[in-house]
Amino acid sequence: MEVTNHLSEIDRIIRSRRSIYPRMYNEEPITDKEIMHILENANWAPTHRKTEPWRFKVLRGDALKRLGEFLAGDYKTKTPEEMFSEMKYKKMLNKPTQCSCVIAIYMFRDPDGRLPEWEEMAAVSAAVQNMWLTCTSMGIAAYWSTPSAFINAEDFIQVHPAERCMGLFYMGRWDIQELPAKRGAVEHKVTWVTE
């Protein structure tokens, strides 16, 4: 394999990745080909014992409207009347339809249980990071969320018994702007051990 130095480009992509929320998306669609490219890169995440535990369910079209109705309906059913917010209800109802697609993220547990569950979850998280960085490089906005209503939503979407939901990955186009971000100095998070 030829070694090339693209470090500055990798740095730029990693450091410009942001959570970009559906209310900021425009109506320009993301193509199926682009989605498959993003998921192909997810498929190259590190995976112990090559279990490849990530699974994806791509929601498009009418499924987005149905998702909004499901999330908003769950909120309305489970929220006491005195705590219910019509604004929050409408936000949940509309959020999915503001997206070009939503990808439901699942971990498919190794049937033989050869690995601790946290390693499988870490592999799925690495796959999502690959998705997010690919989206950033393609100018696609994305946001990973774990709505409690969807975590056990087997009645919304068909799920294998070994699959565990790890959230929803909202995606859309947006009118690109620089979004500020802040991180504390890495020096405060590193300990050097030399003996």
Buried (B, 14 or more C-beta within 10 A) or exposed (E): EEEEEEEEEEEEBEEEBBEBBBEBBEEEEBEEEBBEEBBEBBBEBEBBEEBBBBBBBBBBEEBBBBBBBBBBBBBBEEEEEEEEEEEBBEBBBBBBBBBBBBBBBBBBBBEEEEBEEEBBBBBBBBBBBBBBBBBBBEEBBBBBBEBEBBEEBEEBBEBEEEBBBBBBBBBBBBEEEEEEEEEEEEEEEEEEEEE
